[in-house]
Amino acid sequence: MKRSLLNKLILNSCASPFLFGILIFVLIFVAGDLLFQAAKLIIEQGVAFGVVTRLFFYRLPEVVVMTIPMSSLLAGLLGMSTLNAGSELIALKSLGIPFTRILRPVILTSVLISLIGLGFNETVVPLGSLAADRLMRYEIMKNQASALQEKVFLRDEEGGRLKRVLYVDELDTGKGLMSGIMMHEFDDEGRLTTTLNARRGMWLDNQWWIEDGRMYNVTKEGEIILLLRFERQKLALRLSPEQLQRSTRRPADMSAHELWTYIKQADDLGADLSRLWVMFHLKLAVPWACVIMAVLGAGFGASRRGRSGGGVGFGISVVIVFAYYVVMSFCRALGEAGNIPPVVAGWGPNFIFMIVALFFAVRVDKV
């Protein structure tokens, strides 16, 4: 069989289930979360339909990206089940074509889809999540949401150049307090020159004051030198608590690149950023779960016996995806608590399910 015909046969069998999976999983997430929230906002709080519609579309990219690994699993499972039930796989085996060769177009296509999902995670999803958060806070809740924020970032730019980056563990705009402060300052060439950390800060007399901290100088060679310790001093930040709340960003609203740029600098100072490192690795690992799920679904579907409808395949996909997210949540909790390295917490679920996927893939040629 010609290579192009084989690839076309396999991809055609998986394409429709993949598109069906995107549609059905998006509908499940939308009906289970977004539509319920939208109806609640309209009925209970009288929010205008146009505002709710904007919120819906801001959050839709994140939902679509979440469904890609699920849809890849469903595509591989139903696609190979169809070929198996129609005896195409038996015919391919009789021609001496191993299952690893049959998997090749599935893997290559899922890698491409993973790259697209990663690109969305780095661009569209953070912008949509940030827009949704701002819309909820300032147009829907009228800034009446909780004044306490955790793990917030601020990029202070002047004339298009980055001047400083501020990280705060906890920010209470209602009381004008912050804790776990870290700030980096850059020169006109974008080089990190000074960094400081402080245990706490407060808004007094229209000025931020920080206490119990240290200031470091960063040389051109990257060496970090302690300049001074201080009990109390002014912070070079002219934003009020309310302005600071509007300007800061949550880690969930940031791309993996933005997270890495900051926490790598902060990590050089020995700060405990386990939660942020776990989040960084998850932002990279989850899109690549698409490849693993596609191989797992294909191997499982090819090893099944007898005919079964798409409903059974969909049910199996839901169970496998649920198991994946349970493992991911467990690893994330262990990573954030410092019990396992963040890289293991982020990539561990992919590694575990990759072993399962390889088991089913190898098993196909043996049965």
C-alpha positions in Angstrom: 0.0 0.0 0.0 1.3 3.4 -0.9 2.4 5.5 2.0 0.1 8.4 1.1 -2.9 6.1 0.8 -2.2 4.6 4.2 -1.8 8.0 5.9 -5.0 9.2 4.3 -6.9 6.1 5.4 -5.8 6.5 9.0 -6.2 10.3 9.2 -9.7 10.2 7.6 -10.8 7.7 10.2 -9.6 10.0 13.0 -10.6 13.4 11.7 -14.4 13.2 12.2 -14.1 11.8 15.8 -11.6 14.6 16.6 -13.9 17.4 15.3 -16.9 15.7 17.1 -14.9 15.6 20.3 -14.0 19.3 20.1 -17.7 20.1 19.6 -19.1 17.8 22.2 -16.5 18.5 24.9 -16.8 22.3 24.4 -20.6 22.0 24.7 -20.2 20.0 27.9 -17.9 22.6 29.4 -20.0 25.5 28.2 -23.3 24.0 29.4 -21.8 22.9 32.7 -20.0 26.1 33.6 -20.2 29.1 31.3 -23.9 29.0 30.4 -24.8 28.4 34.1 -22.7 31.4 35.2 -24.0 33.5 32.4 -27.6 32.7 33.3 -26.9 33.4 37.0 -25.4 36.8 36.2 -28.3 37.8 34.0 -31.1 36.6 36.3 -29.7 37.3 39.8 -27.5 40.4 39.1 -29.3 41.9 36.1 -26.1 42.0 34.1 -26.6 43.1 30.5 -26.7 40.4 27.9 -24.0 42.1 25.9 -21.6 42.1 28.8 -22.3 38.4 29.5 -21.7 37.6 25.8 -18.3 39.2 26.0 -17.4 37.2 29.1 -18.5 34.1 27.3 -16.2 34.7 24.3 -13.3 35.8 26.5 -13.3 32.4 28.2 -14.1 30.3 25.2 -10.4 30.0 24.0 -9.4 28.4 27.3 -12.2 25.9 27.1 -11.3 25.0 23.5 -7.6 24.4 24.4 -8.7 22.2 27.4 -10.7 20.0 25.1 -7.9 19.3 22.6 -6.3 16.4 24.5 -9.7 14.9 25.2 -10.7 15.1 21.5 -7.3 13.6 20.5 -8.0 10.6 22.8 -11.5 10.2 21.3 -10.2 10.5 17.8 -7.6 7.8 18.3 -9.9 5.5 20.1 -12.9 5.8 17.7 -10.7 6.0 14.6 -8.8 2.8 15.3 -12.0 1.1 16.6 -13.6 1.8 13.2 -10.7 0.4 11.3 -10.6 -2.6 13.6 -14.3 -3.3 13.3 -14.0 -3.1 9.5 -11.1 -5.5 9.3 -8.8 -2.8 7.8 -6.3 -3.3 10.6 -6.2 -7.0 10.0 -5.6 -6.4 6.3 -2.8 -4.0 7.1 -1.2 -6.6 9.5 -1.4 -9.2 6.7 0.6 -6.9 4.5 3.3 -6.8 7.2 2.7 -3.3 8.3 3.4 -2.9 12.0 1.1 -0.9 14.3 4.0 1.5 14.9 3.9 2.5 11.3 0.1 2.9 11.5 0.6 5.2 14.4 3.1 7.5 12.6 0.5 9.9 11.0 -1.4 10.0 14.3 1.7 11.0 16.2 2.8 13.6 13.6 -0.7 15.1 13.4 -1.1 15.2 17.2 2.4 16.9 17.5 1.2 19.6 15.1 -2.1 20.0 17.1 -0.1 20.2 20.3 2.1 23.0 18.9 -1.1 24.9 17.8 -2.5 24.4 21.3 0.7 25.6 22.9 0.7 28.7 20.7 -2.9 29.4 21.8 -1.8 29.0 25.4 0.9 31.5 24.9 -1.1 34.2 23.1 -4.9 34.0 22.9 -5.7 32.2 26.2 -3.8 34.6 28.5 -5.4 37.6 26.8 -8.8 36.1 27.0 -8.4 35.1 30.7 -7.1 38.6 31.6 -10.0 40.3 29.8 -12.5 38.0 31.5 -11.0 38.7 34.9 -11.0 42.5 34.3 -14.6 42.3 33.0 -15.8 40.4 36.0 -14.0 42.6 38.5 -14.7 46.1 37.2 -17.9 45.8 35.1 -19.9 43.0 36.6 -18.8 43.0 40.3 -18.2 46.8 40.2 -14.9 46.2 42.0 -16.7 44.6 44.9 -14.9 41.3 44.6 -12.4 40.2 47.3 -9.7 42.7 47.9 -7.2 40.0 48.7 -5.1 38.7 45.8 -2.4 36.1 45.8 0.7 35.7 43.6 0.3 38.9 41.6 2.7 40.6 39.1 3.1 44.1 37.8 5.2 45.2 34.9 6.1 48.9 35.1 7.1 50.4 31.8 8.2 53.9 30.8 8.4 55.0 27.2 7.9 51.4 26.0 10.9 50.2 28.1 10.6 47.8 31.0 11.7 49.6 34.2 10.7 47.2 37.0 8.8 44.1 37.7 7.0 43.6 41.0 5.9 40.3 42.6 3.7 40.1 45.7 2.7 37.0 47.5 -0.4 38.6 49.0 -2.0 42.0 48.2 -4.9 43.3 50.3 -6.0 46.5 48.6 -8.8 47.1 51.2 -6.3 47.4 54.0 -3.4 48.7 51.9 -1.1 45.8 52.9 1.2 43.5 51.0 3.5 40.7 52.0 6.2 38.6 50.3 7.4 41.5 48.1 10.1 41.1 45.4 11.0 43.8 42.8 13.5 43.8 40.0 14.7 47.0 38.3 16.2 47.3 34.8 18.3 49.8 33.0 17.6 51.4 29.6 19.1 48.4 27.8 16.8 46.0 29.6 19.5 44.6 31.8 18.6 43.6 35.4 20.5 45.9 37.7 18.9 45.9 41.2 16.6 43.6 43.0 15.1 43.7 46.5 12.8 41.6 48.6 10.9 42.5 51.8 8.7 40.7 54.2 5.8 43.2 54.2 4.6 46.5 52.9 1.9 49.1 53.7 0.3 52.2 52.1 0.9 55.2 54.3 0.6 58.9 53.5 0.1 58.1 49.8 3.3 56.1 49.6 4.3 52.4 49.8 6.6 51.6 52.7 8.3 48.2 52.9 9.9 46.6 55.9 12.4 43.9 56.9 14.1 43.5 53.5 17.3 43.3 51.5 18.6 45.0 48.4 21.0 43.4 45.9 23.1 44.6 43.0 23.3 42.5 39.9 26.5 42.9 38.0 26.9 42.6 34.2 28.3 39.1 34.7 25.1 38.1 36.5 26.6 38.0 40.0 24.3 39.0 42.8 25.8 41.1 45.5 24.1 42.1 48.8 24.1 45.9 49.1 22.2 46.5 52.3 19.6 45.2 54.8 16.9 47.6 55.8 14.2 47.7 58.5 12.0 50.2 56.6 12.2 52.3 53.4 10.1 53.7 50.6 9.2 51.6 47.6 9.7 53.1 44.2 6.1 52.5 43.2 3.7 55.4 42.7 0.5 53.4 42.3 -2.2 53.4 45.0 -3.6 50.1 46.2 -6.6 50.4 43.9 -4.4 51.3 40.9 -2.1 48.5 41.8 -5.0 46.0 41.9 -6.0 47.1 38.4 -2.5 46.8 37.0 -1.4 43.5 38.5 -1.8 40.1 36.8 -2.5 36.7 38.2 -0.2 33.8 37.2 -3.2 32.1 35.5 -3.4 35.1 33.2 0.2 34.9 32.1 1.9 32.8 29.4 4.5 30.3 30.2 7.2 32.6 28.7 6.1 35.5 31.0 6.1 33.2 34.0 9.6 31.8 33.2 11.1 35.3 32.6 10.1 36.4 36.1 10.5 33.3 38.2 13.9 32.4 36.8 15.1 35.8 38.1 13.4 35.4 41.4 14.7 31.8 41.7 18.3 33.1 41.7 17.6 34.8 45.0 16.4 31.6 46.6 12.8 32.5 46.9 10.3 29.7 47.3 8.3 29.7 44.0 7.3 26.1 43.9 3.7 27.0 43.1 4.7 29.1 40.2 7.2 26.6 38.8 4.4 23.9 38.9 2.1 26.2 37.1 4.8 26.9 34.5 5.4 23.2 33.8 1.7 22.5 33.6 1.3 25.3 31.0 3.8 23.4 28.8 2.8 19.8 29.7 -1.0 19.9 29.2 -0.8 20.8 25.5 1.6 17.9 24.9 -0.9 15.5 26.5 -2.6 15.7 23.1 0.1 13.4 21.7 0.0 10.9 24.5 -3.8 10.8 24.5 -3.9 10.2 20.7 -1.5 7.3 21.0 -3.3 5.9 24.1 -6.7 6.1 22.3 -5.3 4.6 19.1 -3.7 1.7 21.0 -6.7 1.0 23.1 -9.1 1.2 20.1 -7.0 -1.1 18.0 -6.8 -3.7 20.7 -10.6 -3.8 21.3 -12.6 -6.8 20.2 -16.0 -6.7 18.6 -18.1 -3.8 17.4 -19.3 -1.0 19.7 -20.9 2.3 19.1 -19.5 5.8 19.4 -21.2 6.1 22.8 -19.1 3.4 24.3 -15.9 5.0 23.0 -17.0 8.4 24.3 -17.7 6.9 27.7 -14.2 5.3 27.8 -12.7 8.6 26.8 -14.4 10.4 29.6 -13.1 7.8 32.1 -9.5 8.0 30.9 -9.6 11.9 30.8 -11.0 11.9 34.3 -8.2 9.6 35.5 -5.7 11.9 33.9 -7.0 15.0 35.6 -7.1 13.2 39.0 -3.5 12.2 38.6 -2.6 15.7 37.5 -4.4 17.3 40.5 -2.7 14.9 42.9 0.8 15.7 41.4 0.1 19.4 41.4 -0.8 19.3 45.1 2.3 17.4 45.9 4.4 19.8 43.8 3.0 23.0 45.4 3.5 21.5 48.9 7.2 20.9 48.0 6.9 17.1 48.3 8.0 16.5 44.7 10.0 18.6 42.3 7.9 21.0 40.2 9.0 19.4 37.0 7.8 16.0 38.2 4.5 17.6 39.3 4.0 19.1 35.9 5.2 16.3 33.6 4.5 13.3 35.8 1.0 12.7 34.6 2.2 12.8 31.0 5.0 10.3 31.8 2.6 7.9 33.6 0.0 7.9 30.8 2.8 7.7 28.2 3.8 4.3 29.7 0.1 3.2 29.5 -0.1 4.4 25.9 3.1 2.5 24.9 1.7 -0.6 26.6 -1.4 -0.7 24.5 0.5 0.3 21.3 3.0 -2.6 21.8 0.2 -5.0 22.7 -1.6 -4.5 19.4 1.0 -6.4 17.4 1.0 -9.2 19.9 -2.7 -10.0 19.8 
